[in-house]
Amino acid sequence: MFQAQLKELVDKTDGGIAGLVMDSSGIALDSYAKDGAVFDINTIGIEFSVVVGSIRRASTMLEAGTAHEIAVGSDKLITVIRTLGEQYFLALAMLPEGNMGKGRYNLRLAAPKILAELV
């Protein structure tokens, strides 16, 4: 469904490993991972769907507006998440030495295209 967009997102990002479109309940709509990816992007998405929900609730409670982007960095992985409306999100997993700025930029470009297909 979104394989071409996810592959382009991952391949255009230095250090990109995998991409995912998921709904807020933790159900993956589509995913793409490079061969040999050491992390399962679907498991990452399921775990972070809880985090995305919590951040959305906190943002609403604080009257800060809509949360659009979330980044989580660890020793072995950086995950950048871009919300797609109220129900979906787009995630990019990348190596820590990857280009996070380019990843964020590529997410920002891919998000409206994917959202248009979801509506």
C-alpha positions as protocol buffer text, in pm:
chain_id: "A"
residue {
  index: 1
  type: MET
  ca { x: 0 y: 0 z: 0 }
}
residue {
  index: 2
  type: PHE
  ca { x: 276 y: 247 z: 98 }
}
residue {
  index: 3
  type: GLN
  ca { x: 583 y: 42 z: 7 }
}
residue {
  index: 4
  type: ALA
  ca { x: 713 y: 284 z: -257 }
}
residue {
  index: 5
  type: GLN
  ca { x: 685 y: 589 z: -29 }
}
residue {
  index: 6
  type: LEU
  ca { x: 843 y: 407 z: 267 }
}
residue {
  index: 7
  type: LYS
  ca { x: 1130 y: 270 z: 57 }
}
residue {
  index: 8
  type: GLU
  ca { x: 1196 y: 618 z: -83 }
}
residue {
  index: 9
  type: LEU
  ca { x: 1190 y: 767 z: 269 }
}
residue {
  index: 10
  type: VAL
  ca { x: 1439 y: 512 z: 404 }
}
residue {
  index: 11
  type: ASP
  ca { x: 1667 y: 511 z: 99 }
}
residue {
  index: 12
  type: LYS
  ca { x: 1689 y: 892 z: 81 }
}
residue {
  index: 13
  type: THR
  ca { x: 1794 y: 914 z: 447 }
}
residue {
  index: 14
  type: ASP
  ca { x: 2159 y: 847 z: 531 }
}
residue {
  index: 15
  type: GLY
  ca { x: 2150 y: 576 z: 798 }
}
residue {
  index: 16
  type: GLY
  ca { x: 1784 y: 493 z: 732 }
}
residue {
  index: 17
  type: ILE
  ca { x: 1692 y: 137 z: 830 }
}
residue {
  index: 18
  type: ALA
  ca { x: 1313 y: 110 z: 813 }
}
residue {
  index: 19
  type: GLY
  ca { x: 986 y: 299 z: 779 }
}
residue {
  index: 20
  type: LEU
  ca { x: 633 y: 237 z: 899 }
}
residue {
  index: 21
  type: VAL
  ca { x: 279 y: 368 z: 867 }
}
residue {
  index: 22
  type: MET
  ca { x: 72 y: 274 z: 1172 }
}
residue {
  index: 23
  type: ASP
  ca { x: -260 y: 361 z: 1328 }
}
residue {
  index: 24
  type: SER
  ca { x: -284 y: 482 z: 1686 }
}
residue {
  index: 25
  type: SER
  ca { x: -398 y: 142 z: 1815 }
}
residue {
  index: 26
  type: GLY
  ca { x: -68 y: -17 z: 1712 }
}
residue {
  index: 27
  type: ILE
  ca { x: -180 y: -184 z: 1388 }
}
residue {
  index: 28
  type: ALA
  ca { x: 72 y: -146 z: 1106 }
}
residue {
  index: 29
  type: LEU
  ca { x: -78 y: -43 z: 773 }
}
residue {
  index: 30
  type: ASP
  ca { x: 250 y: -98 z: 590 }
}
residue {
  index: 31
  type: SER
  ca { x: 621 y: -117 z: 659 }
}
residue {
  index: 32
  type: TYR
  ca { x: 952 y: -137 z: 477 }
}
residue {
  index: 33
  type: ALA
  ca { x: 1290 y: -247 z: 612 }
}
residue {
  index: 34
  type: LYS
  ca { x: 1625 y: -274 z: 442 }
}
residue {
  index: 35
  type: ASP
  ca { x: 1769 y: -624 z: 414 }
}
residue {
  index: 36
  type: GLY
  ca { x: 1963 y: -711 z: 727 }
}
residue {
  index: 37
  type: ALA
  ca { x: 1784 y: -460 z: 950 }
}
residue {
  index: 38
  type: VAL
  ca { x: 1857 y: -569 z: 1308 }
}
residue {
  index: 39
  type: PHE
  ca { x: 1539 y: -413 z: 1450 }
}
residue {
  index: 40
  type: ASP
  ca { x: 1181 y: -512 z: 1370 }
}
residue {
  index: 41
  type: ILE
  ca { x: 1006 y: -192 z: 1266 }
}
residue {
  index: 42
  type: ASN
  ca { x: 663 y: -335 z: 1348 }
}
residue {
  index: 43
  type: THR
  ca { x: 766 y: -403 z: 1708 }
}
residue {
  index: 44
  type: ILE
  ca { x: 914 y: -53 z: 1730 }
}
residue {
  index: 45
  type: GLY
  ca { x: 586 y: 91 z: 1601 }
}
residue {
  index: 46
  type: ILE
  ca { x: 372 y: -105 z: 1846 }
}
residue {
  index: 47
  type: GLU
  ca { x: 582 y: 9 z: 2141 }
}
residue {
  index: 48
  type: PHE
  ca { x: 593 y: 371 z: 2027 }
}
residue {
  index: 49
  type: SER
  ca { x: 218 y: 384 z: 1955 }
}
residue {
  index: 50
  type: VAL
  ca { x: 171 y: 397 z: 2334 }
}
residue {
  index: 51
  type: VAL
  ca { x: 425 y: 681 z: 2358 }
}
residue {
  index: 52
  type: VAL
  ca { x: 259 y: 874 z: 2075 }
}
residue {
  index: 53
  type: GLY
  ca { x: -79 y: 842 z: 2250 }
}
residue {
  index: 54
  type: SER
  ca { x: 67 y: 968 z: 2578 }
}
residue {
  index: 55
  type: ILE
  ca { x: 235 y: 1264 z: 2409 }
}
residue {
  index: 56
  type: ARG
  ca { x: -87 y: 1354 z: 2228 }
}
residue {
  index: 57
  type: ARG
  ca { x: -280 y: 1349 z: 2558 }
}
residue {
  index: 58
  type: ALA
  ca { x: -12 y: 1554 z: 2736 }
}
residue {
  index: 59
  type: SER
  ca { x: -3 y: 1809 z: 2457 }
}
residue {
  index: 60
  type: THR
  ca { x: -381 y: 1847 z: 2477 }
}
residue {
  index: 61
  type: MET
  ca { x: -377 y: 1871 z: 2858 }
}
residue {
  index: 62
  type: LEU
  ca { x: -110 y: 2141 z: 2846 }
}
residue {
  index: 63
  type: GLU
  ca { x: -302 y: 2325 z: 2573 }
}
residue {
  index: 64
  type: ALA
  ca { x: 18 y: 2320 z: 2368 }
}
residue {
  index: 65
  type: GLY
  ca { x: -154 y: 2231 z: 2042 }
}
residue {
  index: 66
  type: THR
  ca { x: -108 y: 1924 z: 1828 }
}
residue {
  index: 67
  type: ALA
  ca { x: 214 y: 1723 z: 1857 }
}
residue {
  index: 68
  type: HIS
  ca { x: 356 y: 1681 z: 1506 }
}
residue {
  index: 69
  type: GLU
  ca { x: 694 y: 1518 z: 1562 }
}
residue {
  index: 70
  type: ILE
  ca { x: 856 y: 1294 z: 1822 }
}
residue {
  index: 71
  type: ALA
  ca { x: 1217 y: 1175 z: 1823 }
}
residue {
  index: 72
  type: VAL
  ca { x: 1361 y: 904 z: 2045 }
}
residue {
  index: 73
  type: GLY
  ca { x: 1735 y: 844 z: 2042 }
}
residue {
  index: 74
  type: SER
  ca { x: 1915 y: 551 z: 2199 }
}
residue {
  index: 75
  type: ASP
  ca { x: 2261 y: 398 z: 2175 }
}
residue {
  index: 76
  type: LYS
  ca { x: 2172 y: 182 z: 1874 }
}
residue {
  index: 77
  type: LEU
  ca { x: 1871 y: 347 z: 1712 }
}
residue {
  index: 78
  type: ILE
  ca { x: 1703 y: 679 z: 1643 }
}
residue {
  index: 79
  type: THR
  ca { x: 1331 y: 675 z: 1573 }
}
residue {
  index: 80
  type: VAL
  ca { x: 1162 y: 986 z: 1436 }
}
residue {
  index: 81
  type: ILE
  ca { x: 782 y: 986 z: 1428 }
}
residue {
  index: 82
  type: ARG
  ca { x: 559 y: 1224 z: 1234 }
}
residue {
  index: 83
  type: THR
  ca { x: 188 y: 1230 z: 1318 }
}
residue {
  index: 84
  type: LEU
  ca { x: -62 y: 1196 z: 1034 }
}
residue {
  index: 85
  type: GLY
  ca { x: -378 y: 1354 z: 1169 }
}
residue {
  index: 86
  type: GLU
  ca { x: -539 y: 1217 z: 1484 }
}
residue {
  index: 87
  type: GLN
  ca { x: -524 y: 848 z: 1402 }
}
residue {
  index: 88
  type: TYR
  ca { x: -203 y: 761 z: 1219 }
}
residue {
  index: 89
  type: PHE
  ca { x: 170 y: 815 z: 1232 }
}
residue {
  index: 90
  type: LEU
  ca { x: 473 y: 768 z: 1011 }
}
residue {
  index: 91
  type: ALA
  ca { x: 796 y: 641 z: 1167 }
}
residue {
  index: 92
  type: LEU
  ca { x: 1153 y: 632 z: 1042 }
}
residue {
  index: 93
  type: ALA
  ca { x: 1415 y: 418 z: 1218 }
}
residue {
  index: 94
  type: MET
  ca { x: 1776 y: 505 z: 1156 }
}
residue {
  index: 95
  type: LEU
  ca { x: 2126 y: 440 z: 1282 }
}
residue {
  index: 96
  type: PRO
  ca { x: 2257 y: 689 z: 1540 }
}
residue {
  index: 97
  type: GLU
  ca { x: 2527 y: 807 z: 1299 }
}
residue {
  index: 98
  type: GLY
  ca { x: 2264 y: 873 z: 1032 }
}
residue {
  index: 99
  type: ASN
  ca { x: 2151 y: 1217 z: 923 }
}
residue {
  index: 100
  type: MET
  ca { x: 1861 y: 1297 z: 1155 }
}
residue {
  index: 101
  type: GLY
  ca { x: 1801 y: 1637 z: 997 }
}
residue {
  index: 102
  type: LYS
  ca { x: 1759 y: 1478 z: 655 }
}
residue {
  index: 103
  type: GLY
  ca { x: 1535 y: 1213 z: 807 }
}
residue {
  index: 104
  type: ARG
  ca { x: 1310 y: 1478 z: 961 }
}
residue {
  index: 105
  type: TYR
  ca { x: 1300 y: 1665 z: 631 }
}
residue {
  index: 106
  type: ASN
  ca { x: 1213 y: 1349 z: 437 }
}
residue {
  index: 107
  type: LEU
  ca { x: 938 y: 1265 z: 688 }
}
residue {
  index: 108
  type: ARG
  ca { x: 793 y: 1613 z: 648 }
}
residue {
  index: 109
  type: LEU
  ca { x: 783 y: 1564 z: 268 }
}
residue {
  index: 110
  type: ALA
  ca { x: 638 y: 1212 z: 281 }
}
residue {
  index: 111
  type: ALA
  ca { x: 370 y: 1280 z: 543 }
}
residue {
  index: 112
  type: PRO
  ca { x: 119 y: 1477 z: 329 }
}
residue {
  index: 113
  type: LYS
  ca { x: 145 y: 1227 z: 43 }
}
residue {
  index: 114
  type: ILE
  ca { x: 73 y: 933 z: 273 }
}
residue {
  index: 115
  type: LEU
  ca { x: -201 y: 1121 z: 460 }
}
residue {
  index: 116
  type: ALA
  ca { x: -375 y: 1200 z: 129 }
}
residue {
  index: 117
  type: GLU
  ca { x: -395 y: 826 z: 56 }
}
residue {
  index: 118
  type: LEU
  ca { x: -533 y: 752 z: 403 }
}
residue {
  index: 119
  type: VAL
  ca { x: -825 y: 993 z: 372 }
}
